[in-house]
Amino acid sequence: MKDRPLRQFRRPEELLPATTPDPPIGFTFDGAPFSALPGQTVAAALLAGGVRSWRTTRVTGRPRGLFCGIGVCFDCLATVNGEPGVRACLALVAEGDEVRTQRGDGRG
């Protein structure tokens, strides 16, 4: 067997063919325009846009945002397209979505 030098690392461009990313997706948060990458969740897009909380608690009105990030804790609830109680860490952003801060249970 021929001895050849062991290459420990490969550059990313050697592993994947050249690709062009899809254009960003536009949505609004509390009326302000935001953008997301295709396949990004509402929570990820809001965090990338500098938003840290998008819900207030029912009793004390304290701010909440992303906590567990896997849909278990329900801290990241938001109102998406008029539907309250959407887990922002699981919901993918779609073009034209209207995301709003959820106050309390979002129904009042």
Secondary structure, 3 states (H helix, E strand, C coil): CCCCCCCCCCCHHHHCCCCCCCCCEEEEECCEEEEECCCCEHHHHHHHCCCCCCEECCCCCCEECCCCCCCCCCCCEEEECCEEEEECCCCECCCCCEEECEECCCCC
